[in-house]
Amino acid sequence: MSYYSKNRTEPLPNVDIETWECTADGCKGWMRKNFSEDDSPSCPFCGSEMENGTRHTNSLQNNTFRKPADAEQKKA
């Protein structure tokens, strides 16, 4: 048996994050606001509306690059 692990990384810090949470009774769907593109998204699981909420979970950064909406409108 090995009592030591090679993975000695520090755990990610837990913080309160803003989320979108599904309003349907039987659905537990939610997503981070900084990972969504819409101002009022629908649930990806059941299609119901989602409302603002908060959760205490790991802090993650969204590293995807999105062009600002103004830049896309200037091209058109």
N, CA, C, O and CB atoms as a CASP TS submission, in Angstrom:
PFRMAT TS
TARGET T0000
AUTHOR 0000-0000-0000
METHOD Language model
MODEL 1
PARENT N/A
ATOM      1  N   MET     1       0.830  -1.184   0.000  1.00  0.00           N
ATOM      2  CA  MET     1       0.000   0.000   0.000  1.00  0.00           C
ATOM      3  C   MET     1       0.872   1.244   0.000  1.00  0.00           C
ATOM      4  O   MET     1       1.943   1.293   0.606  1.00  0.00           O
ATOM      5  CB  MET     1      -0.943   0.000   1.204  1.00  0.00           C
ATOM      6  N   SER     2       0.378   2.221  -0.689  1.00  0.00           N
ATOM      7  CA  SER     2       1.101   3.482  -0.746  1.00  0.00           C
ATOM      8  C   SER     2       0.271   4.558  -0.059  1.00  0.00           C
ATOM      9  O   SER     2      -0.892   4.775  -0.399  1.00  0.00           O
ATOM     10  CB  SER     2       1.420   3.878  -2.213  1.00  0.00           C
ATOM     11  N   TYR     3       0.877   5.218   0.898  1.00  0.00           N
ATOM     12  CA  TYR     3       0.172   6.265   1.616  1.00  0.00           C
ATOM     13  C   TYR     3       0.484   7.648   1.068  1.00  0.00           C
ATOM     14  O   TYR     3      -0.101   8.644   1.496  1.00  0.00           O
ATOM     15  CB  TYR     3       0.517   6.207   3.079  1.00  0.00           C
ATOM     16  N   TYR     4       1.401   7.701   0.127  1.00  0.00           N
ATOM     17  CA  TYR     4       1.809   8.983  -0.432  1.00  0.00           C
ATOM     18  C   TYR     4       1.428   9.042  -1.897  1.00  0.00           C
ATOM     19  O   TYR     4       1.444   8.034  -2.603  1.00  0.00           O
ATOM     20  CB  TYR     4       3.321   9.206  -0.256  1.00  0.00           C
ATOM     21  N   SER     5       1.097  10.199  -2.326  1.00  0.00           N
ATOM     22  CA  SER     5       0.690  10.392  -3.712  1.00  0.00           C
ATOM     23  C   SER     5       1.642  11.367  -4.380  1.00  0.00           C
ATOM     24  O   SER     5       2.147  12.288  -3.740  1.00  0.00           O
ATOM     25  CB  SER     5      -0.767  10.902  -3.800  1.00  0.00           C
ATOM     26  N   LYS     6       1.886  11.165  -5.663  1.00  0.00           N
ATOM     27  CA  LYS     6       2.736  12.088  -6.408  1.00  0.00           C
ATOM     28  C   LYS     6       2.001  13.388  -6.713  1.00  0.00           C
ATOM     29  O   LYS     6       2.629  14.415  -6.973  1.00  0.00           O
ATOM     30  CB  LYS     6       3.215  11.440  -7.706  1.00  0.00           C
ATOM     31  N   ASN     7       0.707  13.345  -6.682  1.00  0.00           N
ATOM     32  CA  ASN     7      -0.090  14.537  -6.971  1.00  0.00           C
ATOM     33  C   ASN     7      -0.236  15.377  -5.710  1.00  0.00           C
ATOM     34  O   ASN     7      -1.215  15.244  -4.975  1.00  0.00           O
ATOM     35  CB  ASN     7      -1.482  14.149  -7.528  1.00  0.00           C
ATOM     36  N   ARG     8       0.710  16.213  -5.473  1.00  0.00           N
ATOM     37  CA  ARG     8       0.670  17.074  -4.286  1.00  0.00           C
ATOM     38  C   ARG     8       0.353  18.504  -4.691  1.00  0.00           C
ATOM     39  O   ARG     8       1.021  19.439  -4.250  1.00  0.00           O
ATOM     40  CB  ARG     8       2.011  17.020  -3.521  1.00  0.00           C
ATOM     41  N   THR     9      -0.645  18.674  -5.513  1.00  0.00           N
ATOM     42  CA  THR     9      -1.049  20.011  -5.931  1.00  0.00           C
ATOM     43  C   THR     9      -2.045  20.576  -4.935  1.00  0.00           C
ATOM     44  O   THR     9      -2.777  19.839  -4.275  1.00  0.00           O
ATOM     45  CB  THR     9      -1.653  19.987  -7.351  1.00  0.00           C
ATOM     46  N   GLU    10      -2.058  21.886  -4.840  1.00  0.00           N
ATOM     47  CA  GLU    10      -3.003  22.537  -3.943  1.00  0.00           C
ATOM     48  C   GLU    10      -4.390  22.507  -4.565  1.00  0.00           C
ATOM     49  O   GLU    10      -4.518  22.670  -5.778  1.00  0.00           O
ATOM     50  CB  GLU    10      -2.569  23.991  -3.639  1.00  0.00           C
ATOM     51  N   PRO    11      -5.417  22.305  -3.777  1.00  0.00           N
ATOM     52  CA  PRO    11      -6.778  22.324  -4.327  1.00  0.00           C
ATOM     53  C   PRO    11      -7.158  23.729  -4.776  1.00  0.00           C
ATOM     54  O   PRO    11      -6.644  24.720  -4.258  1.00  0.00           O
ATOM     55  CB  PRO    11      -7.791  21.809  -3.286  1.00  0.00           C
ATOM     56  N   LEU    12      -8.063  23.800  -5.745  1.00  0.00           N
ATOM     57  CA  LEU    12      -8.540  25.095  -6.215  1.00  0.00           C
ATOM     58  C   LEU    12      -9.319  25.786  -5.101  1.00  0.00           C
ATOM     59  O   LEU    12     -10.015  25.123  -4.332  1.00  0.00           O
ATOM     60  CB  LEU    12      -9.421  24.932  -7.480  1.00  0.00           C
ATOM     61  N   PRO    13      -9.210  27.109  -5.003  1.00  0.00           N
ATOM     62  CA  PRO    13      -9.948  27.819  -3.947  1.00  0.00           C
ATOM     63  C   PRO    13     -11.450  27.825  -4.229  1.00  0.00           C
ATOM     64  O   PRO    13     -11.870  27.946  -5.380  1.00  0.00           O
ATOM     65  CB  PRO    13      -9.435  29.266  -3.814  1.00  0.00           C
ATOM     66  N   ASN    14     -12.243  27.695  -3.192  1.00  0.00           N
ATOM     67  CA  ASN    14     -13.695  27.769  -3.319  1.00  0.00           C
ATOM     68  C   ASN    14     -14.147  29.209  -3.132  1.00  0.00           C
ATOM     69  O   ASN    14     -13.744  29.881  -2.182  1.00  0.00           O
ATOM     70  CB  ASN    14     -14.390  26.840  -2.294  1.00  0.00           C
ATOM     71  N   VAL    15     -14.989  29.672  -4.049  1.00  0.00           N
ATOM     72  CA  VAL    15     -15.514  31.037  -3.997  1.00  0.00           C
ATOM     73  C   VAL    15     -16.991  31.006  -4.371  1.00  0.00           C
ATOM     74  O   VAL    15     -17.477  30.016  -4.918  1.00  0.00           O
ATOM     75  CB  VAL    15     -14.716  31.989  -4.950  1.00  0.00           C
ATOM     76  N   ASP    16     -17.700  32.086  -4.076  1.00  0.00           N
ATOM     77  CA  ASP    16     -19.080  32.228  -4.519  1.00  0.00           C
ATOM     78  C   ASP    16     -19.058  32.731  -5.954  1.00  0.00           C
ATOM     79  O   ASP    16     -18.440  33.755  -6.245  1.00  0.00           O
ATOM     80  CB  ASP    16     -19.888  33.196  -3.589  1.00  0.00           C
ATOM     81  N   ILE    17     -19.733  32.011  -6.857  1.00  0.00           N
ATOM     82  CA  ILE    17     -19.772  32.403  -8.259  1.00  0.00           C
ATOM     83  C   ILE    17     -21.210  32.686  -8.670  1.00  0.00           C
ATOM     84  O   ILE    17     -22.147  32.134  -8.092  1.00  0.00           O
ATOM     85  CB  ILE    17     -19.154  31.307  -9.156  1.00  0.00           C
ATOM     86  N   GLU    18     -21.382  33.545  -9.666  1.00  0.00           N
ATOM     87  CA  GLU    18     -22.708  33.830 -10.201  1.00  0.00           C
ATOM     88  C   GLU    18     -23.057  32.749 -11.214  1.00  0.00           C
ATOM     89  O   GLU    18     -22.229  32.365 -12.039  1.00  0.00           O
ATOM     90  CB  GLU    18     -22.767  35.251 -10.850  1.00  0.00           C
ATOM     91  N   THR    19     -24.296  32.262 -11.141  1.00  0.00           N
ATOM     92  CA  THR    19     -24.714  31.168 -12.009  1.00  0.00           C
ATOM     93  C   THR    19     -26.079  31.447 -12.622  1.00  0.00           C
ATOM     94  O   THR    19     -26.811  32.334 -12.185  1.00  0.00           O
ATOM     95  CB  THR    19     -24.745  29.856 -11.233  1.00  0.00           C
ATOM     96  N   TRP    20     -26.399  30.666 -13.645  1.00  0.00           N
ATOM     97  CA  TRP    20     -27.755  30.539 -14.168  1.00  0.00           C
ATOM     98  C   TRP    20     -28.253  29.187 -13.687  1.00  0.00           C
ATOM     99  O   TRP    20     -27.567  28.182 -13.871  1.00  0.00           O
ATOM    100  CB  TRP    20     -27.808  30.666 -15.758  1.00  0.00           C
ATOM    101  N   GLU    21     -29.443  29.138 -13.069  1.00  0.00           N
ATOM    102  CA  GLU    21     -29.993  27.896 -12.545  1.00  0.00           C
ATOM    103  C   GLU    21     -31.359  27.631 -13.159  1.00  0.00           C
ATOM    104  O   GLU    21     -32.171  28.545 -13.301  1.00  0.00           O
ATOM    105  CB  GLU    21     -30.093  27.947 -11.012  1.00  0.00           C
ATOM    106  N   CYS    22     -31.607  26.383 -13.522  1.00  0.00           N
ATOM    107  CA  CYS    22     -32.862  25.993 -14.169  1.00  0.00           C
ATOM    108  C   CYS    22     -34.038  26.168 -13.209  1.00  0.00           C
ATOM    109  O   CYS    22     -33.925  25.892 -12.015  1.00  0.00           O
ATOM    110  CB  CYS    22     -32.786  24.533 -14.660  1.00  0.00           C
ATOM    111  N   THR    23     -35.173  26.633 -13.749  1.00  0.00           N
ATOM    112  CA  THR    23     -36.361  26.863 -12.926  1.00  0.00           C
ATOM    113  C   THR    23     -37.296  25.657 -12.878  1.00  0.00           C
ATOM    114  O   THR    23     -38.245  25.659 -12.095  1.00  0.00           O
ATOM    115  CB  THR    23     -37.114  28.060 -13.446  1.00  0.00           C
ATOM    116  N   ALA    24     -37.056  24.626 -13.695  1.00  0.00           N
ATOM    117  CA  ALA    24     -37.916  23.438 -13.706  1.00  0.00           C
ATOM    118  C   ALA    24     -37.731  22.642 -12.414  1.00  0.00           C
ATOM    119  O   ALA    24     -36.626  22.565 -11.877  1.00  0.00           O
ATOM    120  CB  ALA    24     -37.605  22.547 -14.937  1.00  0.00           C
ATOM    121  N   ASP    25     -38.818  22.052 -11.922  1.00  0.00           N
ATOM    122  CA  ASP    25     -38.785  21.342 -10.643  1.00  0.00           C
ATOM    123  C   ASP    25     -37.869  20.123 -10.657  1.00  0.00           C
ATOM    124  O   ASP    25     -37.090  19.937  -9.722  1.00  0.00           O
ATOM    125  CB  ASP    25     -40.177  20.914 -10.265  1.00  0.00           C
ATOM    126  N   GLY    26     -37.940  19.296 -11.683  1.00  0.00           N
ATOM    127  CA  GLY    26     -37.169  18.063 -11.703  1.00  0.00           C
ATOM    128  C   GLY    26     -35.771  18.199 -12.277  1.00  0.00           C
ATOM    129  O   GLY    26     -35.025  17.220 -12.296  1.00  0.00           O
ATOM    130  N   CYS    27     -35.396  19.365 -12.738  1.00  0.00           N
ATOM    131  CA  CYS    27     -34.099  19.556 -13.399  1.00  0.00           C
ATOM    132  C   CYS    27     -33.101  20.210 -12.445  1.00  0.00           C
ATOM    133  O   CYS    27     -33.453  21.133 -11.711  1.00  0.00           O
ATOM    134  CB  CYS    27     -34.261  20.418 -14.671  1.00  0.00           C
ATOM    135  N   LYS    28     -31.876  19.738 -12.454  1.00  0.00           N
ATOM    136  CA  LYS    28     -30.830  20.297 -11.595  1.00  0.00           C
ATOM    137  C   LYS    28     -29.774  21.039 -12.412  1.00  0.00           C
ATOM    138  O   LYS    28     -28.651  21.227 -11.944  1.00  0.00           O
ATOM    139  CB  LYS    28     -30.169  19.186 -10.774  1.00  0.00           C
ATOM    140  N   GLY    29     -30.123  21.461 -13.625  1.00  0.00           N
ATOM    141  CA  GLY    29     -29.164  22.115 -14.507  1.00  0.00           C
ATOM    142  C   GLY    29     -28.750  23.493 -14.027  1.00  0.00           C
ATOM    143  O   GLY    29     -29.571  24.255 -13.516  1.00  0.00           O
ATOM    144  N   TRP    30     -27.469  23.810 -14.195  1.00  0.00           N
ATOM    145  CA  TRP    30     -26.956  25.141 -13.883  1.00  0.00           C
ATOM    146  C   TRP    30     -25.682  25.358 -14.682  1.00  0.00           C
ATOM    147  O   TRP    30     -25.048  24.397 -15.119  1.00  0.00           O
ATOM    148  CB  TRP    30     -26.695  25.309 -12.352  1.00  0.00           C
ATOM    149  N   MET    31     -25.304  26.620 -14.875  1.00  0.00           N
ATOM    150  CA  MET    31     -24.057  26.950 -15.559  1.00  0.00           C
ATOM    151  C   MET    31     -23.493  28.246 -14.997  1.00  0.00           C
ATOM    152  O   MET    31     -24.224  29.084 -14.470  1.00  0.00           O
ATOM    153  CB  MET    31     -24.279  27.070 -17.084  1.00  0.00           C
ATOM    154  N   ARG    32     -22.198  28.391 -15.117  1.00  0.00           N
ATOM    155  CA  ARG    32     -21.534  29.613 -14.663  1.00  0.00           C
ATOM    156  C   ARG    32     -21.876  30.748 -15.609  1.00  0.00           C
ATOM    157  O   ARG    32     -21.910  30.554 -16.824  1.00  0.00           O
ATOM    158  CB  ARG    32     -19.998  29.417 -14.575  1.00  0.00           C
ATOM    159  N   LYS    33     -22.129  31.932 -15.067  1.00  0.00           N
ATOM    160  CA  LYS    33     -22.482  33.079 -15.905  1.00  0.00           C
ATOM    161  C   LYS    33     -21.341  33.468 -16.822  1.00  0.00           C
ATOM    162  O   LYS    33     -21.580  33.852 -17.967  1.00  0.00           O
ATOM    163  CB  LYS    33     -22.875  34.266 -15.042  1.00  0.00           C
ATOM    164  N   ASN    34     -20.094  33.377 -16.347  1.00  0.00           N
ATOM    165  CA  ASN    34     -18.984  33.791 -17.194  1.00  0.00           C
ATOM    166  C   ASN    34     -18.681  32.772 -18.291  1.00  0.00           C
ATOM    167  O   ASN    34     -17.834  33.034 -19.145  1.00  0.00           O
ATOM    168  CB  ASN    34     -17.751  34.017 -16.350  1.00  0.00           C
ATOM    169  N   PHE    35     -19.350  31.617 -18.290  1.00  0.00           N
ATOM    170  CA  PHE    35     -19.194  30.639 -19.355  1.00  0.00           C
ATOM    171  C   PHE    35     -20.361  30.681 -20.337  1.00  0.00           C
ATOM    172  O   PHE    35     -20.324  29.978 -21.347  1.00  0.00           O
ATOM    173  CB  PHE    35     -19.059  29.247 -18.767  1.00  0.00           C
ATOM    174  N   SER    36     -21.389  31.476 -20.079  1.00  0.00           N
ATOM    175  CA  SER    36     -22.539  31.546 -20.980  1.00  0.00           C
ATOM    176  C   SER    36     -22.436  32.776 -21.865  1.00  0.00           C
ATOM    177  O   SER    36     -21.828  33.778 -21.489  1.00  0.00           O
ATOM    178  CB  SER    36     -23.858  31.568 -20.184  1.00  0.00           C
ATOM    179  N   GLU    37     -23.033  32.688 -23.036  1.00  0.00           N
ATOM    180  CA  GLU    37     -22.984  33.788 -23.993  1.00  0.00           C
ATOM    181  C   GLU    37     -24.249  34.631 -23.968  1.00  0.00           C
ATOM    182  O   GLU    37     -24.218  35.791 -24.379  1.00  0.00           O
ATOM    183  CB  GLU    37     -22.760  33.253 -25.385  1.00  0.00           C
ATOM    184  N   ASP    38     -25.353  34.082 -23.498  1.00  0.00           N
ATOM    185  CA  ASP    38     -26.642  34.769 -23.535  1.00  0.00           C
ATOM    186  C   ASP    38     -26.917  35.514 -22.234  1.00  0.00           C
ATOM    187  O   ASP    38     -26.377  35.184 -21.178  1.00  0.00           O
ATOM    188  CB  ASP    38     -27.761  33.773 -23.809  1.00  0.00           C
ATOM    189  N   ASP    39     -27.777  36.534 -22.342  1.00  0.00           N
ATOM    190  CA  ASP    39     -28.198  37.272 -21.153  1.00  0.00           C
ATOM    191  C   ASP    39     -29.296  36.542 -20.394  1.00  0.00           C
ATOM    192  O   ASP    39     -29.448  36.736 -19.188  1.00  0.00           O
ATOM    193  CB  ASP    39     -28.675  38.660 -21.540  1.00  0.00           C
ATOM    194  N   SER    40     -30.057  35.711 -21.081  1.00  0.00           N
ATOM    195  CA  SER    40     -31.089  34.898 -20.430  1.00  0.00           C
ATOM    196  C   SER    40     -31.155  33.554 -21.158  1.00  0.00           C
ATOM    197  O   SER    40     -32.031  33.345 -21.997  1.00  0.00           O
ATOM    198  CB  SER    40     -32.493  35.624 -20.444  1.00  0.00           C
ATOM    199  N   PRO    41     -30.229  32.641 -20.836  1.00  0.00           N
ATOM    200  CA  PRO    41     -30.167  31.364 -21.552  1.00  0.00           C
ATOM    201  C   PRO    41     -31.284  30.411 -21.149  1.00  0.00           C
ATOM    202  O   PRO    41     -31.923  30.580 -20.110  1.00  0.00           O
ATOM    203  CB  PRO    41     -28.830  30.703 -21.311  1.00  0.00           C
ATOM    204  N   SER    42     -31.505  29.411 -21.989  1.00  0.00           N
ATOM    205  CA  SER    42     -32.430  28.336 -21.636  1.00  0.00           C
ATOM    206  C   SER    42     -31.599  27.137 -21.180  1.00  0.00           C
ATOM    207  O   SER    42     -30.435  26.997 -21.556  1.00  0.00           O
ATOM    208  CB  SER    42     -33.365  27.957 -22.849  1.00  0.00           C
ATOM    209  N   CYS    43     -32.197  26.294 -20.384  1.00  0.00           N
ATOM    210  CA  CYS    43     -31.502  25.139 -19.824  1.00  0.00           C
ATOM    211  C   CYS    43     -31.069  24.191 -20.948  1.00  0.00           C
ATOM    212  O   CYS    43     -31.888  23.846 -21.800  1.00  0.00           O
ATOM    213  CB  CYS    43     -32.408  24.399 -18.807  1.00  0.00           C
ATOM    214  N   PRO    44     -29.806  23.764 -20.970  1.00  0.00           N
ATOM    215  CA  PRO    44     -29.359  22.849 -22.019  1.00  0.00           C
ATOM    216  C   PRO    44     -29.929  21.443 -21.868  1.00  0.00           C
ATOM    217  O   PRO    44     -29.883  20.663 -22.820  1.00  0.00           O
ATOM    218  CB  PRO    44     -27.857  22.779 -22.025  1.00  0.00           C
ATOM    219  N   PHE    45     -30.465  21.102 -20.703  1.00  0.00           N
ATOM    220  CA  PHE    45     -31.004  19.769 -20.472  1.00  0.00           C
ATOM    221  C   PHE    45     -32.488  19.661 -20.791  1.00  0.00           C
ATOM    222  O   PHE    45     -32.912  18.734 -21.482  1.00  0.00           O
ATOM    223  CB  PHE    45     -30.769  19.369 -19.049  1.00  0.00           C
ATOM    224  N   CYS    46     -33.288  20.618 -20.285  1.00  0.00           N
ATOM    225  CA  CYS    46     -34.739  20.508 -20.455  1.00  0.00           C
ATOM    226  C   CYS    46     -35.341  21.646 -21.269  1.00  0.00           C
ATOM    227  O   CYS    46     -36.504  21.557 -21.660  1.00  0.00           O
ATOM    228  CB  CYS    46     -35.403  20.457 -19.112  1.00  0.00           C
ATOM    229  N   GLY    47     -34.589  22.716 -21.538  1.00  0.00           N
ATOM    230  CA  GLY    47     -35.086  23.825 -22.340  1.00  0.00           C
ATOM    231  C   GLY    47     -35.873  24.870 -21.565  1.00  0.00           C
ATOM    232  O   GLY    47     -36.383  25.814 -22.168  1.00  0.00           O
ATOM    233  N   SER    48     -35.988  24.733 -20.255  1.00  0.00           N
ATOM    234  CA  SER    48     -36.722  25.705 -19.436  1.00  0.00           C
ATOM    235  C   SER    48     -35.909  26.982 -19.260  1.00  0.00           C
ATOM    236  O   SER    48     -34.721  27.032 -19.577  1.00  0.00           O
ATOM    237  CB  SER    48     -37.070  25.103 -18.059  1.00  0.00           C
ATOM    238  N   GLU    49     -36.581  28.018 -18.745  1.00  0.00           N
ATOM    239  CA  GLU    49     -35.894  29.272 -18.459  1.00  0.00           C
ATOM    240  C   GLU    49     -34.925  29.076 -17.296  1.00  0.00           C
ATOM    241  O   GLU    49     -35.078  28.162 -16.485  1.00  0.00           O
ATOM    242  CB  GLU    49     -36.911  30.396 -18.140  1.00  0.00           C
ATOM    243  N   MET    50     -33.927  29.954 -17.235  1.00  0.00           N
ATOM    244  CA  MET    50     -32.964  29.911 -16.139  1.00  0.00           C
ATOM    245  C   MET    50     -32.990  31.245 -15.413  1.00  0.00           C
ATOM    246  O   MET    50     -33.262  32.283 -16.017  1.00  0.00           O
ATOM    247  CB  MET    50     -31.533  29.588 -16.657  1.00  0.00           C
ATOM    248  N   GLU    51     -32.706  31.216 -14.109  1.00  0.00           N
ATOM    249  CA  GLU    51     -32.709  32.436 -13.304  1.00  0.00           C
ATOM    250  C   GLU    51     -31.349  32.613 -12.633  1.00  0.00           C
ATOM    251  O   GLU    51     -30.548  31.681 -12.560  1.00  0.00           O
ATOM    252  CB  GLU    51     -33.840  32.392 -12.242  1.00  0.00           C
ATOM    253  N   ASN    52     -31.109  33.834 -12.146  1.00  0.00           N
ATOM    254  CA  ASN    52     -29.848  34.147 -11.467  1.00  0.00           C
ATOM    255  C   ASN    52     -29.723  33.352 -10.180  1.00  0.00           C
ATOM    256  O   ASN    52     -30.717  33.060  -9.514  1.00  0.00           O
ATOM    257  CB  ASN    52     -29.750  35.652 -11.172  1.00  0.00           C
ATOM    258  N   GLY    53     -28.494  33.007  -9.841  1.00  0.00           N
ATOM    259  CA  GLY    53     -28.228  32.316  -8.593  1.00  0.00           C
ATOM    260  C   GLY    53     -26.754  32.409  -8.253  1.00  0.00           C
ATOM    261  O   GLY    53     -25.973  32.986  -9.010  1.00  0.00           O
ATOM    262  N   THR    54     -26.371  31.847  -7.122  1.00  0.00           N
ATOM    263  CA  THR    54     -24.962  31.772  -6.730  1.00  0.00           C
ATOM    264  C   THR    54     -24.682  30.384  -6.185  1.00  0.00           C
ATOM    265  O   THR    54     -25.566  29.728  -5.635  1.00  0.00           O
ATOM    266  CB  THR    54     -24.607  32.863  -5.674  1.00  0.00           C
ATOM    267  N   ARG    55     -23.441  29.944  -6.344  1.00  0.00           N
ATOM    268  CA  ARG    55     -22.994  28.662  -5.809  1.00  0.00           C
ATOM    269  C   ARG    55     -21.601  28.834  -5.227  1.00  0.00           C
ATOM    270  O   ARG    55     -20.814  29.657  -5.695  1.00  0.00           O
ATOM    271  CB  ARG    55     -23.004  27.560  -6.906  1.00  0.00           C
ATOM    272  N   HIS    56     -21.313  28.060  -4.219  1.00  0.00           N
ATOM    273  CA  HIS    56     -19.988  28.066  -3.598  1.00  0.00           C
ATOM    274  C   HIS    56     -19.231  26.866  -4.158  1.00  0.00           C
ATOM    275  O   HIS    56     -19.461  25.730  -3.745  1.00  0.00           O
ATOM    276  CB  HIS    56     -20.076  28.012  -2.012  1.00  0.00           C
ATOM    277  N   THR    57     -18.325  27.128  -5.106  1.00  0.00           N
ATOM    278  CA  THR    57     -17.613  26.052  -5.785  1.00  0.00           C
ATOM    279  C   THR    57     -16.230  26.523  -6.214  1.00  0.00           C
ATOM    280  O   THR    57     -15.838  27.654  -5.927  1.00  0.00           O
ATOM    281  CB  THR    57     -18.412  25.554  -7.001  1.00  0.00           C
ATOM    282  N   ASN    58     -15.495  25.658  -6.900  1.00  0.00           N
ATOM    283  CA  ASN    58     -14.131  25.982  -7.324  1.00  0.00           C
ATOM    284  C   ASN    58     -14.100  27.160  -8.279  1.00  0.00           C
ATOM    285  O   ASN    58     -15.009  27.344  -9.088  1.00  0.00           O
ATOM    286  CB  ASN    58     -13.484  24.777  -7.980  1.00  0.00           C
ATOM    287  N   SER    59     -13.056  27.947  -8.179  1.00  0.00           N
ATOM    288  CA  SER    59     -12.867  29.091  -9.058  1.00  0.00           C
ATOM    289  C   SER    59     -12.186  28.627 -10.341  1.00  0.00           C
ATOM    290  O   SER    59     -11.113  28.025 -10.290  1.00  0.00           O
ATOM    291  CB  SER    59     -12.036  30.199  -8.358  1.00  0.00           C
ATOM    292  N   LEU    60     -12.796  28.901 -11.482  1.00  0.00           N
ATOM    293  CA  LEU    60     -12.225  28.583 -12.792  1.00  0.00           C
ATOM    294  C   LEU    60     -12.232  29.832 -13.644  1.00  0.00           C
ATOM    295  O   LEU    60     -13.101  30.690 -13.487  1.00  0.00           O
ATOM    296  CB  LEU    60     -13.007  27.439 -13.490  1.00  0.00           C
ATOM    297  N   GLN    61     -11.271  29.942 -14.544  1.00  0.00           N
ATOM    298  CA  GLN    61     -11.208  31.074 -15.454  1.00  0.00           C
ATOM    299  C   GLN    61     -11.640  30.625 -16.837  1.00  0.00           C
ATOM    300  O   GLN    61     -11.290  29.531 -17.278  1.00  0.00           O
ATOM    301  CB  GLN    61      -9.789  31.679 -15.492  1.00  0.00           C
ATOM    302  N   ASN    62     -12.398  31.466 -17.519  1.00  0.00           N
ATOM    303  CA  ASN    62     -12.805  31.196 -18.890  1.00  0.00           C
ATOM    304  C   ASN    62     -11.724  31.770 -19.795  1.00  0.00           C
ATOM    305  O   ASN    62     -11.614  32.988 -19.930  1.00  0.00           O
ATOM    306  CB  ASN    62     -14.221  31.810 -19.213  1.00  0.00           C
ATOM    307  N   ASN    63     -10.929  30.910 -20.416  1.00  0.00           N
ATOM    308  CA  ASN    63      -9.811  31.355 -21.231  1.00  0.00           C
ATOM    309  C   ASN    63     -10.146  31.459 -22.710  1.00  0.00           C
ATOM    310  O   ASN    63      -9.253  31.735 -23.511  1.00  0.00           O
ATOM    311  CB  ASN    63      -8.660  30.428 -21.048  1.00  0.00           C
ATOM    312  N   THR    64     -11.379  31.251 -23.099  1.00  0.00           N
ATOM    313  CA  THR    64     -11.736  31.356 -24.509  1.00  0.00           C
ATOM    314  C   THR    64     -11.779  32.813 -24.915  1.00  0.00           C
ATOM    315  O   THR    64     -12.160  33.680 -24.129  1.00  0.00           O
ATOM    316  CB  THR    64     -13.086  30.677 -24.789  1.00  0.00           C
ATOM    317  N   PHE    65     -11.389  33.072 -26.140  1.00  0.00           N
ATOM    318  CA  PHE    65     -11.374  34.433 -26.653  1.00  0.00           C
ATOM    319  C   PHE    65     -12.644  34.674 -27.439  1.00  0.00           C
ATOM    320  O   PHE    65     -12.937  33.949 -28.390  1.00  0.00           O
ATOM    321  CB  PHE    65     -10.127  34.688 -27.530  1.00  0.00           C
ATOM    322  N   ARG    66     -13.398  35.683 -27.052  1.00  0.00           N
ATOM    323  CA  ARG    66     -14.603  36.067 -27.785  1.00  0.00           C
ATOM    324  C   ARG    66     -14.436  37.492 -28.257  1.00  0.00           C
ATOM    325  O   ARG    66     -13.967  38.355 -27.515  1.00  0.00           O
ATOM    326  CB  ARG    66     -15.882  35.918 -26.909  1.00  0.00           C
ATOM    327  N   LYS    67     -14.821  37.731 -29.490  1.00  0.00           N
ATOM    328  CA  LYS    67     -14.768  39.084 -30.016  1.00  0.00           C
ATOM    329  C   LYS    67     -15.892  39.893 -29.387  1.00  0.00           C
ATOM    330  O   LYS    67     -16.995  39.375 -29.216  1.00  0.00           O
ATOM    331  CB  LYS    67     -14.875  39.090 -31.566  1.00  0.00           C
ATOM    332  N   PRO    68     -15.640  41.144 -29.041  1.00  0.00           N
ATOM    333  CA  PRO    68     -16.712  41.986 -28.509  1.00  0.00           C
ATOM    334  C   PRO    68     -17.807  42.184 -29.550  1.00  0.00           C
ATOM    335  O   PRO    68     -17.530  42.190 -30.750  1.00  0.00           O
ATOM    336  CB  PRO    68     -16.156  43.346 -28.057  1.00  0.00           C
ATOM    337  N   ALA    69     -19.025  42.343 -29.107  1.00  0.00           N
ATOM    338  CA  ALA    69     -20.162  42.515 -30.017  1.00  0.00           C
ATOM    339  C   ALA    69     -19.990  43.765 -30.868  1.00  0.00           C
ATOM    340  O   ALA    69     -20.431  43.784 -32.017  1.00  0.00           O
ATOM    341  CB  ALA    69     -21.478  42.591 -29.229  1.00  0.00           C
ATOM    342  N   ASP    70     -19.359  44.814 -30.334  1.00  0.00           N
ATOM    343  CA  ASP    70     -19.154  46.048 -31.087  1.00  0.00           C
ATOM    344  C   ASP    70     -18.265  45.818 -32.300  1.00  0.00           C
ATOM    345  O   ASP    70     -18.504  46.407 -33.354  1.00  0.00           O
ATOM    346  CB  ASP    70     -18.545  47.120 -30.193  1.00  0.00           C
ATOM    347  N   ALA    71     -17.244  44.974 -32.175  1.00  0.00           N
ATOM    348  CA  ALA    71     -16.330  44.716 -33.282  1.00  0.00           C
ATOM    349  C   ALA    71     -17.048  44.001 -34.422  1.00  0.00           C
ATOM    350  O   ALA    71     -16.772  44.265 -35.592  1.00  0.00           O
ATOM    351  CB  ALA    71     -15.134  43.886 -32.806  1.00  0.00           C
ATOM    352  N   GLU    72     -17.970  43.096 -34.084  1.00  0.00           N
ATOM    353  CA  GLU    72     -18.711  42.379 -35.117  1.00  0.00           C
ATOM    354  C   GLU    72     -19.680  43.311 -35.840  1.00  0.00           C
ATOM    355  O   GLU    72     -19.891  43.167 -37.044  1.00  0.00           O
ATOM    356  CB  GLU    72     -19.469  41.197 -34.506  1.00  0.00           C
ATOM    357  N   GLN    73     -20.269  44.259 -35.121  1.00  0.00           N
ATOM    358  CA  GLN    73     -21.213  45.182 -35.745  1.00  0.00           C
ATOM    359  C   GLN    73     -20.501  46.167 -36.653  1.00  0.00           C
ATOM    360  O   GLN    73     -21.070  46.582 -37.663  1.00  0.00           O
ATOM    361  CB  GLN    73     -22.003  45.931 -34.683  1.00  0.00           C
ATOM    362  N   LYS    74     -19.276  46.554 -36.329  1.00  0.00           N
ATOM    363  CA  LYS    74     -18.534  47.499 -37.153  1.00  0.00           C
ATOM    364  C   LYS    74     -18.155  46.892 -38.495  1.00  0.00           C
ATOM    365  O   LYS    74     -18.052  47.607 -39.492  1.00  0.00           O
ATOM    366  CB  LYS    74     -17.287  47.966 -36.424  1.00  0.00           C
ATOM    367  N   LYS    75     -17.945  45.563 -38.528  1.00  0.00           N
ATOM    368  CA  LYS    75     -17.595  44.890 -39.776  1.00  0.00           C
ATOM    369  C   LYS    75     -18.767  44.865 -40.739  1.00  0.00           C
ATOM    370  O   LYS    75     -18.569  44.906 -41.954  1.00  0.00           O
ATOM    371  CB  LYS    75     -17.121  43.473 -39.499  1.00  0.00           C
ATOM    372  N   ALA    76     -19.977  44.798 -40.221  1.00  0.00           N
ATOM    373  CA  ALA    76     -21.170  44.668 -41.072  1.00  0.00           C
ATOM    374  C   ALA    76     -21.563  45.970 -41.715  1.00  0.00           C
ATOM    375  O   ALA    76     -22.544  46.020 -42.458  1.00  0.00           O
ATOM    376  CB  ALA    76     -22.329  44.143 -40.273  1.00  0.00           C
TER
END
